[in-house]
Structure formats: structure tokens, C-alpha cells
């Protein structure tokens, strides 16, 4: 009800209600991403308090990443079938429950249930698929920019909150470190209920950049959410573009959320760098990612998205290959944090635009869900693999070096995607 009164007030001031939806979604993804990213500062304290080894703790964190991705294609279908507000409400409830219960863990299986299952499922339902759904439904013009802004919120939330969590873990205990993310999730839950709407037509508006109001689809006509999701997968599987994006997004997750996000702090710890200082470098990445990903969204409305992805993966690979030779000095790690941060999730806007160009407004979001599953599958592989590397080889460096090689190889695969129609690549109204 409040949205119907607020939409015309904003319209009289030249503000489309879609931008308010972007703000709410940005904050939601920021806070839920913080819940995901907190695990990066918990690895060492959990090992110290309970005596668990790196591989044991990495297991639940890998499950969290895997579920974060596996839920994504079904979350997009659930949003189509039951509505965005219902889906996000359920997701935020799972996240808050998981975070609060996580403060009571005492056995390793508690970690599997809280961080692995509850937080993995909840954050998966509010991951980048939520941003892609909002961008596709509410925007025709500036869609790439919106994707960039919302993608930036995910990585920024995962990284910028880490210094706060690290400080709380050091001075008040690791259990206090989860409280900011829990409080933020509660705030977002209230905003979603009061202000969010599923479609522009619900407040009497067309999507931004169009003149015609698009009727709200009948939810009953959408069909079973699971069937919808697999139908989108079946359609995507017949496209070469889908498989290239699937493979490169797997590489993206492997090199970021699976490798750098959870293991960068322990890697620095191995070289004598305190956890709070290491978390500060991740915060630098988060700030740089915010501007880099928004800039990527702006570019994706104007530049061939295939070339953008090529350069993003190639340069990311070079930065990971250089890291073992940085000396782990303040200067070297600062340089890595800035360079890697600018490219942290810059791949999301061009990937989302290529998906929408190939499969359309609604199906594009469903297909993007499967692509995001590949992203998190790569993250789960790297999260577990880097932990094994540390235990067996007494070093994270082989895992980081391998991540760089895979990124360079992934960049070369973009040549297999055919050039999209000009209207789908660089139209800005």
C-alpha cells in the first residue's frame, strides 16, 4: 500500500520507483553478502578455539558456497512463481536464524547446519539472481548500470564488512562478529515488506526506459518453480553462449568467492600479517570493487560485452599469478588489492547482459540463475581445494597460482561467443 502512495510522489520529482527498488535491493544484497563474507574472519578463531584443522572448517564453508549457487536458479523461478517479496522474506528469515544459531556452535556438525545449510540457502535466495531479476523487470534502459550497482553490493558487502567483523572478533570474540550482519538483515526484512514490489505495473509504471506499462504476469500461469527452472536450463543447454558463460562464471567464482574471499586472510597470516591488517586489504578490494563493478555496468551498456569479459578474466589471472611474487609487503598487497578489487565481480554486468540478450527479459534471469550456480560451484571447489592445499602442501600459493592460470584460459574461451545483436549490446536511452 505504501508503495502506491510513494511512487507518484517520486514520479513528480522525476524519480522512477525502480531506483528505490535498486536501493532496497542494494542494501539487502549488501547485508546478506556480509553474512557470507563473515566466514573469512572466522576460520582462524574457530581453529584456535575448537582445534579443528583447515580442511574441517573449509568443508562447511564450501557447502555454504555450493548451496549459495545451487539455490540460485530455483530462487529465480520461485520469485517468478510466488513473488519477490515472499521469496526474500523467507531468505532473510533463514539468514538471521542461521547467524544467531552460529553463535552457539560447539561441534563441527553445528557448523555444517548453520553456516553450511541455513546461511547457504538463505544467501543463495538473495544472491545476484535477485539483482538480475530486479534489473530485468524494472529496467530496459540503464540495465547494465543497474546490474553493475547491484553486483557491486554483493562483493562490497562481503569485503567491506570484514574489517568490522575482524575487529569485533579480536576484541569481543568471534561470536560478536556476526551481529552487524544479523541486524542489517532484520532491517532489510522490514524494508522489503513495506516498500518492495514485484513489477513496475503494480505501482502503475512501465519499466524504466519504456513508455508502455507491461501487465503483471499471472503467477498461477507461471507453473511449477522447479519445472520452470529446468526448462530454462534445457533451453540454455542448447546454446553455445550458455556453456561459455557457464564455464567462465565457474572460473569467476573459483578465483573470487572460493579463493580470495575465504583464504586471503589465512594466506596473509601464514606470512606474519595480523588478521585485522589482512582484512583491511580485503576492505580495499571491496571499495575498489564498488567503483570497478559500477564502471563495468556503465561500459556494458556501451561496449561489446565479450571483449569486456576477455580483459576482465585475463587481467584477473595476471594479478593472481603475480601475488606469490609480491613479497607480501604493504606496498605489494596494496597494489594487488586495488588491481584485483577493480575486477572482483566486474564480470557480472556483461554476463547478465549477454544472458538477457540471448534468452529474453524473464528467461534471462532464470538462465542467469544457472550461470550463478556455476559461479558458486567454482567457489566451492576452490574453497575446499585451497584448504587441502594448505594442509597437504603447507602453502596456499599453489592454489592461488592455479587460479591465475585458469582465469587466463577462461579469457580465451570468450572467442566462442557469437556477436550479439547491436540493439542488445549498447543501447542507452
C-alpha positions in Angstrom: 0.0 0.0 0.0 2.8 2.4 0.9 4.5 1.9 -2.4 1.4 3.0 -4.3 1.4 6.4 -2.5 5.2 6.8 -2.7 5.5 6.0 -6.4 3.6 9.1 -7.7 5.4 11.3 -5.2 8.8 10.2 -6.6 7.5 10.5 -10.1 6.6 14.2 -9.6 10.3 14.7 -8.7 11.5 12.9 -11.8 12.5 9.7 -9.9 11.3 6.3 -11.2 10.2 3.9 -8.5 12.7 1.4 -10.0 15.5 3.4 -8.5 14.0 2.9 -5.0 13.8 -0.8 -5.8 17.5 -0.7 -6.7 18.3 1.0 -3.3 16.4 -1.6 -1.3 17.9 -4.5 -3.3 21.4 -2.9 -2.9 21.0 -2.8 0.9 19.5 -6.3 1.0 22.3 -7.8 -1.0 24.9 -5.8 0.9 23.8 -7.2 4.3 23.3 -10.8 3.1 26.7 -10.7 1.4 28.1 -9.6 4.7 26.7 -12.7 6.3 28.5 -14.7 3.6 31.8 -12.8 3.9 32.0 -13.1 7.7 33.3 -16.6 7.3 36.6 -15.1 6.1 37.4 -13.9 9.6 36.1 -16.9 11.5 38.4 -19.5 10.0 41.4 -18.8 12.3 39.3 -18.2 15.6 37.3 -21.4 15.0 40.5 -23.4 14.5 42.1 -21.9 17.7 39.0 -22.4 19.9 37.9 -25.9 18.9 41.2 -27.3 17.5 39.6 -28.1 14.1 42.0 -28.2 11.1 41.7 -26.0 8.0 40.1 -28.8 5.9 37.4 -29.5 8.6 36.4 -25.8 8.8 36.6 -25.4 5.0 34.1 -28.2 4.5 31.0 -26.3 5.8 32.2 -23.1 4.1 32.4 -25.0 0.8 28.8 -26.3 1.4 27.7 -22.7 2.0 29.2 -21.6 -1.3 27.8 -24.6 -3.1 24.2 -24.1 -1.8 24.6 -20.3 -2.4 24.9 -21.3 -6.1 22.6 -24.3 -6.3 19.7 -22.3 -4.9 20.1 -19.5 -7.4 18.3 -21.0 -10.5 15.4 -22.2 -8.3 15.3 -18.8 -6.5 14.7 -17.0 -9.8 11.9 -19.4 -10.6 10.4 -19.1 -7.1 10.4 -15.3 -7.5 8.5 -15.7 -10.8 6.0 -18.1 -9.2 5.5 -16.7 -5.7 6.8 -13.2 -5.9 10.0 -11.3 -4.9 8.8 -10.2 -1.5 7.8 -13.6 -0.3 11.0 -15.2 -1.5 13.3 -12.5 0.1 11.3 -12.6 3.3 11.9 -16.3 3.6 15.6 -15.9 2.7 16.2 -13.2 5.3 14.5 -15.3 8.0 16.8 -18.2 7.2 19.9 -15.9 7.4 19.0 -14.3 10.7 18.2 -17.7 12.2 21.5 -19.2 10.9 23.6 -16.3 12.2 22.1 -16.4 15.7 22.4 -20.2 15.9 26.0 -19.9 14.6 27.0 -18.1 17.9 26.1 -21.3 19.8 28.2 -23.8 17.8 30.3 -26.3 19.8 30.6 -29.3 17.4 31.7 -29.4 13.8 28.2 -30.6 12.7 26.7 -27.4 14.1 28.9 -25.5 11.6 27.5 -27.6 8.8 23.9 -26.9 9.8 24.3 -23.1 10.5 27.0 -21.8 8.1 26.6 -24.6 5.6 22.9 -25.1 5.2 20.9 -22.2 6.7 23.1 -19.4 5.7 24.0 -21.1 2.3 20.3 -21.5 1.5 19.3 -18.0 2.7 22.0 -16.1 1.0 21.5 -18.1 -2.2 18.0 -16.8 -2.5 19.1 -13.2 -2.2 22.3 -13.5 -4.3 23.0 -11.9 -7.6 19.9 -13.5 -9.1 17.8 -11.1 -7.1 19.7 -8.2 -8.6 19.3 -9.7 -12.1 15.6 -10.1 -11.6 15.1 -6.5 -10.4 17.2 -5.2 -13.2 15.3 -7.2 -15.9 11.9 -6.4 -14.6 12.3 -2.7 -13.7 14.7 -1.5 -16.3 15.1 -1.6 -20.1 17.4 1.4 -20.4 20.4 1.5 -18.0 20.1 -2.2 -17.3 23.8 -2.8 -17.4 24.4 0.1 -15.0 21.9 -1.3 -12.6 23.4 -4.8 -12.8 26.8 -3.2 -12.0 25.5 -1.3 -9.0 23.7 -4.4 -7.6 26.6 -6.7 -8.3 28.9 -4.2 -6.5 26.7 -4.5 -3.4 27.4 -8.3 -3.2 31.1 -8.2 -3.3 31.4 -4.9 -1.4 29.2 -6.4 1.4 31.4 -9.5 1.5 34.6 -7.5 1.8 34.0 -4.1 3.4 32.3 -5.6 6.5 35.3 -7.8 7.1 37.4 -5.2 9.0 34.4 -4.6 11.3 34.0 -8.3 11.8 37.7 -8.8 12.3 37.9 -6.0 14.9 34.9 -7.5 16.8 36.3 -11.0 16.6 39.6 -9.7 18.1 38.2 -7.5 20.8 34.9 -9.1 21.7 35.1 -12.7 20.4 34.2 -14.2 17.1 30.5 -14.6 18.1 30.1 -10.8 18.3 31.4 -10.6 14.7 28.1 -11.9 13.2 25.9 -9.4 14.9 26.2 -6.5 12.4 25.1 -8.8 9.5 22.2 -10.1 11.6 21.0 -6.6 12.4 21.3 -5.5 8.8 19.2 -8.5 7.6 16.4 -7.6 10.1 16.3 -4.0 8.8 16.2 -5.2 5.2 13.3 -7.6 6.0 11.3 -4.6 7.2 12.1 -2.5 4.1 11.2 -5.4 1.8 7.8 -5.8 3.4 6.9 -2.1 3.4 8.3 -0.8 0.1 9.3 -3.6 -2.3 7.0 -4.6 -5.2 7.4 -7.3 -7.8 6.7 -5.5 -11.0 6.5 -1.8 -12.2 2.9 -2.3 -13.2 1.9 -2.8 -9.5 2.6 0.9 -9.0 1.2 1.9 -12.4 4.6 2.4 -14.1 6.3 1.0 -17.2 9.9 -0.3 -16.8 12.4 2.5 -16.8 13.2 3.4 -20.4 9.8 2.2 -21.9 6.6 4.1 -22.4 4.1 1.2 -22.1 3.1 -0.4 -18.9 3.7 -4.2 -19.1 0.9 -6.2 -17.3 1.9 -8.3 -14.3 2.2 -11.9 -15.4 -0.3 -14.4 -13.8 1.6 -16.3 -11.1 -0.6 -19.3 -11.5 0.2 -19.4 -15.2 3.9 -19.4 -14.5 3.8 -23.1 -13.5 5.9 -25.1 -11.0 9.0 -23.3 -10.0 11.3 -26.3 -10.3 9.9 -27.2 -13.7 10.4 -23.5 -14.8 14.0 -23.6 -13.7 14.8 -26.8 -15.5 13.0 -25.6 -18.7 15.3 -22.6 -18.7 18.3 -24.9 -18.2 17.1 -27.1 -21.1 16.8 -24.0 -23.4 20.2 -22.7 -22.2 21.9 -26.1 -22.8 21.2 -25.8 -26.5 23.2 -22.5 -26.8 26.9 -22.3 -27.1 26.8 -18.9 -25.4 25.3 -20.5 -22.3 28.1 -23.0 -22.0 30.9 -20.4 -22.5 29.3 -18.2 -19.9 28.8 -21.2 -17.6 32.5 -22.1 -17.8 33.8 -18.5 -17.4 31.4 -17.8 -14.5 32.7 -21.0 -12.8 36.2 -19.6 -13.2 35.0 -16.3 -11.8 33.6 -17.9 -8.6 36.7 -20.1 -8.3 39.0 -17.1 -8.3 37.0 -14.8 -6.0 34.4 -16.1 -3.6 36.1 -19.5 -3.3 39.8 -18.5 -3.3 40.5 -14.9 -2.3 37.5 -14.2 -0.1 37.8 -17.0 2.4 41.5 -17.8 2.1 43.3 -14.4 1.6 43.3 -13.7 5.4 44.8 -17.1 6.3 47.3 -16.8 3.5 48.5 -13.4 4.9 48.5 -14.9 8.4 51.0 -17.5 7.1 53.3 -14.6 6.2 53.0 -13.0 9.6 50.4 -10.4 8.7 47.7 -9.9 11.5 44.1 -10.7 10.7 42.8 -7.2 11.1 45.5 -5.8 8.7 44.8 -8.6 6.2 41.1 -7.8 6.4 42.0 -4.2 5.7 43.4 -5.2 2.3 40.1 -7.1 1.6 38.3 -3.9 2.5 40.4 -2.0 -0.1 39.3 -4.7 -2.6 35.7 -4.0 -1.6 35.9 -0.3 -2.1 37.7 -0.7 -5.5 35.2 -3.4 -6.5 32.3 -1.0 -5.8 33.6 1.5 -8.3 35.0 -1.1 -10.7 31.7 -3.1 -11.0 29.6 0.1 -11.4 32.0 1.2 -14.1 31.7 -2.2 -15.7 28.0 -1.8 -15.7 28.3 1.6 -17.4 30.7 0.1 -20.0 28.4 -3.0 -20.6 25.7 -0.6 -21.9 28.2 0.7 -24.5 30.9 -1.8 -25.3 30.9 -5.3 -26.8 30.4 -7.4 -23.6 32.6 -10.3 -25.0 35.7 -8.0 -25.1 34.9 -6.7 -21.6 34.8 -10.3 -20.2 38.0 -11.2 -22.1 40.0 -8.4 -20.5 38.5 -8.9 -17.0 39.4 -12.6 -16.8 42.9 -12.1 -18.5 43.9 -9.2 -16.1 42.5 -11.1 -13.1 44.6 -14.1 -14.0 47.7 -11.9 -14.2 47.1 -10.4 -10.8 46.8 -13.9 -9.2 49.9 -15.1 -10.9 51.8 -12.0 -9.6 50.6 -12.4 -6.0 53.1 -15.1 -4.9 55.9 -12.7 -6.1 54.5 -9.6 -4.3 56.7 -10.2 -1.3 53.6 -9.8 0.9 54.7 -6.3 1.7 52.4 -3.4 2.4 53.1 -1.9 -1.0 52.7 -5.3 -2.8 49.5 -6.3 -1.1 48.0 -2.8 -1.6 48.8 -2.9 -5.3 47.2 -6.4 -5.5 44.1 -5.3 -3.5 43.5 -2.3 -5.8 44.1 -4.2 -9.1 42.2 -7.3 -8.1 39.4 -5.3 -6.4 38.6 -3.3 -9.5 38.0 -6.6 -11.3 36.4 -8.6 -8.4 32.9 -9.0 -9.8 33.2 -6.7 -12.8 32.2 -9.8 -14.8 28.6 -9.8 -13.6 27.1 -6.9 -15.7 28.4 -8.2 -19.1 27.5 -11.7 -18.2 24.0 -10.7 -17.2 23.5 -8.6 -20.3 24.7 -11.4 -22.6 22.2 -13.8 -20.8 19.3 -11.3 -21.2 20.3 -10.7 -24.9 20.3 -14.4 -25.6 17.2 -15.5 -23.6 15.0 -12.5 -23.0 13.7 -10.5 -20.0 12.2 -13.2 -17.8 14.1 -16.3 -19.0 17.3 -14.3 -18.9 17.0 -14.1 -15.1 16.3 -17.9 -14.9 19.3 -18.7 -17.1 21.4 -16.3 -15.1 20.5 -18.4 -12.0 22.1 -21.4 -13.6 25.1 -19.4 -14.5 25.4 -18.2 -11.0 25.2 -21.8 -9.8 28.3 -22.4 -11.9 29.9 -19.4 -10.2 29.4 -20.8 -6.8 30.3 -24.3 -7.9 33.7 -22.9 -8.8 33.8 -21.1 -5.5 33.0 -24.4 -3.6 35.8 -26.2 -5.5 38.3 -23.5 -4.7 37.3 -23.1 -1.0 37.8 -26.8 -0.4 40.8 -27.2 -2.7 42.7 -24.3 -1.2 42.2 -25.7 2.3 43.5 -29.1 1.2 46.5 -27.3 -0.5 47.3 -25.6 2.8 47.1 -28.9 4.8 48.9 -31.1 2.4 51.5 -28.7 0.9 51.7 -26.3 3.9 51.0 -23.5 1.5 48.1 -21.7 -0.2 50.4 -20.4 -3.0 49.8 -23.4 -5.4 46.1 -22.8 -5.2 46.4 -19.1 -6.0 48.8 -19.8 -8.8 46.4 -22.3 -10.3 43.6 -19.8 -10.0 45.5 -17.4 -12.1 46.2 -19.9 -14.9 42.5 -20.9 -15.0 41.5 -17.2 -15.4 43.8 -16.7 -18.3 42.5 -19.9 -20.0 38.9 -18.7 -19.3 39.5 -15.4 -21.1 40.4 -17.2 -24.3 37.1 -19.1 -24.4 35.1 -15.8 -24.9 36.1 -16.0 -28.6 33.5 -18.8 -29.0 30.5 -16.5 -28.3 28.9 -15.0 -31.4 28.5 -11.3 -31.5 25.1 -10.2 -30.0 22.7 -8.1 -32.0 23.7 -4.4 -31.8 20.5 -3.4 -30.0 21.2 -5.9 -27.2 24.7 -4.6 -26.5 24.9 -0.9 -26.4 21.5 0.8 -26.5 21.2 3.6 -23.9 18.1 5.7 -23.8 
